[in-house]
Amino acid sequence: MEKALITPEQRIKELGLTLPSPRPAAGNYVSCVRSGNLVFTSGQGTNEYRGRLGEDVSLETGYDAARQCMLNLLTVVKQEIGELSKVKRIVKVLGFVNSTPDFTDQPKVMNGASDLLVQVFGEKGKHGRSAVGMAQLPLNNAVEVEMVVEVEGGEGVLG
């Protein structure tokens, strides 16, 4: 018996997660820009996770923050392309971790975002990644993430 295709949105639900409402821009920019079949997102923080890794935020909480950033990014991508099944490949993820100078586990924090992408998209979710420590992030976010996504077709939902 052939297994029915499961959409990325269904996988998110199976994981016990939901895509949040889009977050408003915190400045004079848009949440993403589409050029041909690539979508470049702006960085997304969270409303829930504040503080510095290595000081007042644990590695586990940082992982959760990166995962929530990725859910926020998936909301942005879905809003741009209509449905996440149009994602052909996650190309690149860039993670900024608000951390003390001696904190060196930024890659472990960013696994929260990367693990979610692989859980949702399988092989298409594997991506290039950078994880960097920052002295501070806007609004004291613990983590901020941006990404580049290859999608089907060359035009956005709005044309």
PASEBA-1860 file (N, C-alpha, C; in nm, 3 decimals):
! residues 159
1> MEKALITP> 0.084/-0.119/0.000/0.000/0.000/0.000/0.088/0.124/0.000 ~ 0.062/0.216/-0.091/0.143/0.336/-0.106/0.105/0.438/0.001 ~ 0.208/0.495/0.063/0.186/0.594/0.168/0.152/0.729/0.104 ~ 0.048/0.794/0.156/0.009/0.926/0.105/0.118/1.027/0.137 ~ 0.136/1.121/0.047/0.234/1.227/0.070/0.187/1.315/0.185 ~ 0.279/1.345/0.272/0.248/1.430/0.386/0.307/1.568/0.358 ~ 0.227/1.671/0.373/0.276/1.806/0.347/0.364/1.853/0.463 ~ 0.450/1.950/0.438/0.528/2.007/0.547/0.439/2.061/0.660
9> EQRIKELG> 0.328/2.121/0.625/0.237/2.172/0.728/0.184/2.058/0.815 ~ 0.155/1.942/0.754/0.109/1.826/0.832/0.221/1.773/0.922 ~ 0.345/1.774/0.873/0.458/1.731/0.956/0.474/1.822/1.077 ~ 0.459/1.952/1.056/0.468/2.047/1.167/0.363/2.014/1.272 ~ 0.242/1.986/1.227/0.133/1.951/1.319/0.163/1.820/1.391 ~ 0.216/1.721/1.318/0.252/1.592/1.379/0.358/1.609/1.489 ~ 0.444/1.709/1.474/0.546/1.738/1.575/0.489/1.811/1.696 ~ 0.360/1.841/1.691/0.295/1.911/1.802/0.321/2.061/1.799
17> LTLPSPRP> 0.359/2.112/1.682/0.391/2.254/1.667/0.289/2.322/1.577 ~ 0.287/2.453/1.579/0.202/2.530/1.489/0.282/2.647/1.433 ~ 0.246/2.686/1.312/0.306/2.805/1.255/0.239/2.927/1.321 ~ 0.319/3.019/1.372/0.263/3.136/1.439/0.210/3.238/1.338 ~ 0.143/3.339/1.387/0.104/3.451/1.303/0.230/3.526/1.262 ~ 0.227/3.588/1.144/0.345/3.666/1.102/0.376/3.777/1.202 ~ 0.504/3.798/1.226/0.549/3.904/1.316/0.572/4.031/1.233 ~ 0.534/4.146/1.285/0.556/4.269/1.209/0.705/4.304/1.204
25> AAGNYVSC> 0.746/4.371/1.098/0.884/4.417/1.086/0.913/4.518/1.196 ~ 1.037/4.514/1.246/1.078/4.605/1.353/1.148/4.728/1.298 ~ 1.144/4.747/1.167/1.210/4.860/1.104/1.164/4.875/0.961 ~ 1.241/4.949/0.882/1.207/4.978/0.744/1.261/4.869/0.652 ~ 1.195/4.753/0.653/1.233/4.640/0.569/1.113/4.548/0.554 ~ 1.125/4.451/0.464/1.019/4.352/0.443/1.066/4.218/0.499 ~ 0.973/4.128/0.525/1.008/4.000/0.588/1.082/3.905/0.495 ~ 1.065/3.923/0.362/1.141/3.843/0.268/1.141/3.911/0.132
33> VRSGNLVF> 1.237/3.871/0.051/1.246/3.918/-0.088/1.262/3.795/-0.175 ~ 1.182/3.790/-0.280/1.191/3.679/-0.375/1.260/3.728/-0.501 ~ 1.360/3.653/-0.546/1.429/3.681/-0.670/1.433/3.551/-0.748 ~ 1.354/3.544/-0.854/1.343/3.419/-0.930/1.287/3.310/-0.843 ~ 1.364/3.201/-0.830/1.315/3.089/-0.749/1.381/3.084/-0.612 ~ 1.440/3.196/-0.568/1.499/3.203/-0.434/1.423/3.302/-0.348 ~ 1.401/3.262/-0.223/1.341/3.351/-0.124/1.447/3.378/-0.018 ~ 1.478/3.507/0.002/1.574/3.550/0.103/1.494/3.611/0.217
41> TSGQGTNE> 1.501/3.553/0.335/1.425/3.605/0.447/1.507/3.706/0.526 ~ 1.437/3.797/0.590/1.499/3.882/0.690/1.516/3.799/0.816 ~ 1.599/3.845/0.906/1.617/3.773/1.031/1.490/3.772/1.114 ~ 1.465/3.660/1.179/1.351/3.647/1.270/1.401/3.610/1.408 ~ 1.361/3.687/1.506/1.382/3.651/1.645/1.255/3.585/1.695 ~ 1.229/3.602/1.824/1.107/3.546/1.883/1.045/3.649/1.977 ~ 0.924/3.622/2.018/0.860/3.703/2.122/0.883/3.642/2.260 ~ 0.932/3.518/2.264/0.938/3.442/2.389/1.075/3.436/2.455
49> YRGRLGED> 1.181/3.437/2.377/1.313/3.404/2.432/1.405/3.525/2.432 ~ 1.441/3.570/2.552/1.528/3.686/2.569/1.648/3.649/2.655 ~ 1.761/3.716/2.631/1.878/3.696/2.715/1.996/3.642/2.639 ~ 2.105/3.615/2.713/2.232/3.574/2.654/2.267/3.430/2.691 ~ 2.307/3.355/2.590/2.357/3.220/2.613/2.490/3.232/2.689 ~ 2.509/3.146/2.787/2.629/3.152/2.868/2.614/3.244/2.988 ~ 2.499/3.309/2.998/2.474/3.400/3.110/2.341/3.366/3.177 ~ 2.231/3.398/3.109/2.100/3.373/3.169/2.009/3.285/3.083
57> VSLETGYD> 2.062/3.228/2.975/1.985/3.138/2.889/2.064/3.009/2.875 ~ 1.998/2.895/2.900/2.065/2.764/2.890/2.076/2.719/2.745 ~ 2.162/2.624/2.720/2.177/2.567/2.587/2.044/2.510/2.538 ~ 1.972/2.440/2.625/1.843/2.380/2.588/1.741/2.488/2.550 ~ 1.739/2.596/2.625/1.647/2.706/2.595/1.688/2.774/2.465 ~ 1.818/2.788/2.442/1.866/2.843/2.316/1.825/2.758/2.196 ~ 1.831/2.626/2.212/1.787/2.533/2.108/1.639/2.559/2.077 ~ 1.557/2.571/2.183/1.414/2.598/2.164/1.391/2.732/2.097
65> AARQCMLN> 1.474/2.832/2.132/1.462/2.964/2.070/1.491/2.957/1.921 ~ 1.596/2.883/1.883/1.630/2.868/1.741/1.517/2.796/1.667 ~ 1.457/2.697/1.731/1.344/2.626/1.669/1.227/2.721/1.648 ~ 1.198/2.806/1.748/1.089/2.902/1.733/1.119/3.004/1.625 ~ 1.245/3.049/1.615/1.284/3.138/1.506/1.252/3.074/1.371 ~ 1.283/2.943/1.359/1.258/2.874/1.233/1.109/2.863/1.204 ~ 1.028/2.839/1.305/0.882/2.839/1.283/0.837/2.976/1.233 ~ 0.893/3.082/1.290/0.859/3.217/1.244/0.901/3.236/1.097
73> LLTVVKQE> 1.018/3.183/1.061/1.064/3.193/0.922/0.976/3.112/0.828 ~ 0.934/2.994/0.871/0.847/2.913/0.786/0.713/2.983/0.763 ~ 0.667/3.058/0.861/0.546/3.139/0.842/0.568/3.242/0.732 ~ 0.683/3.307/0.733/0.717/3.407/0.631/0.721/3.343/0.493 ~ 0.788/3.229/0.483/0.800/3.161/0.354/0.662/3.115/0.305 ~ 0.583/3.059/0.393/0.447/3.015/0.355/0.363/3.133/0.306 ~ 0.375/3.246/0.373/0.301/3.365/0.333/0.344/3.409/0.192 ~ 0.470/3.392/0.159/0.522/3.432/0.027/0.482/3.335/-0.083
81> IGELSKVK> 0.488/3.204/-0.057/0.469/3.105/-0.165/0.337/3.030/-0.158 ~ 0.260/3.049/-0.052/0.127/2.986/-0.044/0.123/2.856/0.033 ~ 0.212/2.764/0.002/0.218/2.637/0.076/0.361/2.587/0.077 ~ 0.400/2.526/0.187/0.539/2.486/0.206/0.581/2.369/0.118 ~ 0.486/2.299/0.057/0.522/2.191/-0.034/0.589/2.245/-0.161 ~ 0.584/2.375/-0.183/0.652/2.437/-0.298/0.800/2.460/-0.271 ~ 0.846/2.432/-0.149/0.989/2.443/-0.118/1.062/2.330/-0.187 ~ 1.162/2.365/-0.270/1.244/2.264/-0.336/1.364/2.227/-0.251
89> RIVKVLGF> 1.418/2.325/-0.179/1.538/2.300/-0.099/1.562/2.417/-0.005 ~ 1.604/2.386/0.116/1.656/2.489/0.205/1.803/2.504/0.166 ~ 1.843/2.623/0.123/1.977/2.643/0.070/2.075/2.681/0.181 ~ 2.040/2.781/0.260/2.135/2.836/0.358/2.060/2.888/0.479 ~ 2.116/2.863/0.596/2.064/2.917/0.722/2.177/2.992/0.790 ~ 2.146/3.110/0.840/2.243/3.189/0.915/2.183/3.219/1.051 ~ 2.252/3.176/1.156/2.202/3.196/1.292/2.293/3.285/1.373 ~ 2.230/3.380/1.441/2.300/3.473/1.530/2.260/3.438/1.672
97> VNSTPDFT> 2.357/3.412/1.756/2.330/3.372/1.894/2.382/3.479/1.988 ~ 2.293/3.537/2.066/2.328/3.637/2.166/2.402/3.564/2.277 ~ 2.534/3.583/2.285/2.610/3.500/2.378/2.728/3.576/2.439 ~ 2.771/3.523/2.552/2.886/3.578/2.622/3.013/3.546/2.542 ~ 3.121/3.620/2.565/3.244/3.595/2.489/3.300/3.453/2.504 ~ 3.274/3.388/2.618/3.329/3.254/2.638/3.233/3.141/2.598 ~ 3.114/3.174/2.548/3.019/3.072/2.504/3.058/3.028/2.362 ~ 3.076/2.899/2.342/3.122/2.848/2.212/3.031/2.741/2.152
105> DQPKVMNG> 2.911/2.726/2.204/2.820/2.622/2.154/2.712/2.678/2.061 ~ 2.745/2.782/1.986/2.648/2.838/1.891/2.595/2.731/1.794 ~ 2.680/2.640/1.743/2.626/2.537/1.654/2.521/2.447/1.721 ~ 2.541/2.416/1.848/2.442/2.333/1.920/2.311/2.409/1.936 ~ 2.318/2.538/1.961/2.197/2.620/1.968/2.124/2.616/1.835 ~ 2.198/2.638/1.726/2.138/2.644/1.593/2.083/2.511/1.545 ~ 2.123/2.401/1.609/2.062/2.273/1.575/1.911/2.275/1.597 ~ 1.862/2.361/1.684/1.717/2.373/1.703/1.648/2.410/1.574
113> ASDLLVQV> 1.706/2.500/1.496/1.650/2.538/1.366/1.675/2.430/1.262 ~ 1.799/2.381/1.257/1.835/2.282/1.154/1.761/2.150/1.173 ~ 1.751/2.103/1.297/1.679/1.977/1.322/1.534/1.989/1.277 ~ 1.472/2.103/1.304/1.333/2.122/1.263/1.320/2.115/1.111 ~ 1.411/2.179/1.039/1.403/2.177/0.892/1.412/2.035/0.838 ~ 1.500/1.954/0.893/1.512/1.816/0.846/1.388/1.735/0.885 ~ 1.333/1.761/1.003/1.210/1.691/1.045/1.093/1.727/0.952 ~ 1.087/1.849/0.908/0.975/1.896/0.826/0.993/1.863/0.679
121> FGEKGKHG> 1.115/1.880/0.626/1.138/1.866/0.482/1.220/1.745/0.442 ~ 1.271/1.669/0.538/1.355/1.554/0.503/1.482/1.599/0.435 ~ 1.523/1.529/0.329/1.647/1.561/0.257/1.648/1.705/0.205 ~ 1.531/1.756/0.163/1.523/1.893/0.112/1.553/1.995/0.220 ~ 1.546/1.954/0.345/1.571/2.044/0.457/1.717/2.055/0.496 ~ 1.803/1.968/0.440/1.947/1.977/0.471/2.005/2.098/0.399 ~ 2.091/2.173/0.467/2.129/2.305/0.419/2.270/2.342/0.463 ~ 2.325/2.442/0.397/2.447/2.505/0.445/2.410/2.595/0.562
129> RSAVGMAQ> 2.506/2.614/0.655/2.470/2.692/0.774/2.591/2.762/0.832 ~ 2.567/2.878/0.888/2.664/2.947/0.973/2.597/2.976/1.105 ~ 2.672/2.962/1.214/2.621/2.991/1.348/2.724/3.080/1.416 ~ 2.687/3.203/1.443/2.783/3.299/1.497/2.734/3.360/1.628 ~ 2.829/3.390/1.714/2.799/3.456/1.840/2.796/3.606/1.822 ~ 2.705/3.670/1.891/2.689/3.816/1.884/2.693/3.874/2.025 ~ 2.746/3.995/2.036/2.751/4.063/2.165/2.612/4.103/2.214 ~ 2.520/4.126/2.119/2.382/4.163/2.153/2.298/4.148/2.027
137> LPLNNAVE> 2.168/4.125/2.046/2.072/4.120/1.937/1.958/4.216/1.966 ~ 1.886/4.261/1.864/1.773/4.352/1.887/1.674/4.295/1.988 ~ 1.624/4.382/2.073/1.523/4.348/2.175/1.573/4.241/2.271 ~ 1.705/4.223/2.279/1.767/4.122/2.365/1.724/3.980/2.329 ~ 1.692/3.957/2.200/1.659/3.822/2.156/1.775/3.729/2.185 ~ 1.745/3.606/2.226/1.848/3.506/2.249/1.908/3.458/2.117 ~ 1.825/3.449/2.014/1.866/3.397/1.884/1.791/3.472/1.774 ~ 1.857/3.490/1.661/1.793/3.541/1.540/1.841/3.455/1.425
145> VEMVVEVE> 1.750/3.422/1.333/1.783/3.332/1.222/1.729/3.391/1.092 ~ 1.805/3.373/0.986/1.758/3.406/0.851/1.793/3.289/0.760 ~ 1.731/3.284/0.642/1.761/3.174/0.551/1.733/3.209/0.407 ~ 1.786/3.124/0.319/1.761/3.131/0.176/1.695/2.999/0.137 ~ 1.584/3.008/0.064/1.506/2.891/0.028/1.485/2.890/-0.123 ~ 1.507/2.775/-0.187/1.474/2.757/-0.328/1.331/2.706/-0.336 ~ 1.250/2.769/-0.420/1.109/2.733/-0.433/1.074/2.705/-0.579 ~ 0.962/2.640/-0.600/0.915/2.613/-0.735/0.875/2.743/-0.803
153> GGEGVLG> 0.894/2.749/-0.933/0.848/2.863/-1.011/0.934/2.986/-0.990 ~ 0.898/3.094/-1.058/0.978/3.216/-1.050/0.903/3.338/-1.004 ~ 0.776/3.324/-0.972/0.696/3.439/-0.931/0.639/3.417/-0.792 ~ 0.631/3.522/-0.714/0.571/3.516/-0.582/0.420/3.511/-0.590 ~ 0.355/3.485/-0.477/0.209/3.478/-0.470/0.147/3.608/-0.520 ~ 0.210/3.720/-0.486/0.156/3.850/-0.521/0.204/3.899/-0.657 ~ 0.278/3.814/-0.730/0.319/3.849/-0.865/0.457/3.894/-0.879
END
